[in-house]
Amino acid sequence: MVVRGELLPALTVSSLSKEYGDVQALHDVSFSVEQGDFFGLLGPNGAGKTTLLKILTGQIRATGGKAEVLGLPVEQQPLEVRSRAGIVPEQGTPPSFLTPREVLELVGAVRGCEIDFEYWIEFFEFEEMEGRICRTLSRGQRQKVLLAAAFAGQPDVLFLDEPFINLDPLVQAKVRDWLEEYVVKGGTVFLNTHLLENAERLCNRAAIIHRGRIRSLIELEQLRAQGTTLESLFHEMVA
């Protein structure tokens, strides 16, 4: 058995900054996420959550500092990082002219992995969408396709940006259960959210970001032992 401390961190962020012209979106951000963590990045809209996730997944470049995912330098090896990650963007859309099943087939072909199509079709209730292309689906249905594509690709780490938006309560519960099992089996989750209830329920570690700066790094178990809640700390840090 591999001792947890001997594993490479899932994520390492060192003095990361990002500027958009005169706007400083991220200021000297540093933290690490261990493999097997369910890590939440919490903050209000515009805090820098999505910018940070895009840097970690090689979609945009940082202005300064560095980031590694599973020991891979993101700026130098973005494709390698994405090949080992599942990504659900906040406002992403699946390929417009593919059906949900075809999206999963594409994931299997690109990643070279076997996918249990029937499992995911039943899990996300795609039976009623058989033969329909993604362009014709509702926002919630398209969100389920994005989640299925990320989960089915057997990633080592998941990057999720507000993944529960547009999902009905029953599907949210199924997704939460699946994510908890994924982490128990050794997967790592990096969750961007401002929905504190889900973060409190799912995460073992979290960071609060506000105006591009990390305001607090949190061990949820220690927070509960102190008799306080994530919500109260969040309001204290952000107010």
PyMOL commands that set and color helices and strands:
alter all, ss='L'
color gray80, all
select helices_A, chain A and resi 4-6+49-56+78-83+100-111+117-123+126-129+134-136+139-152+169-184+196-202+220-225+230-238
alter helices_A, ss='H'
color red, helices_A
select strands_A, chain A and resi 11-20+23-33+38-42+64-69+72-73+85-88+157-161+188-193+205-210+213-219
alter strands_A, ss='S'
color yellow, strands_A
deselect
rebuild
show_as cartoon
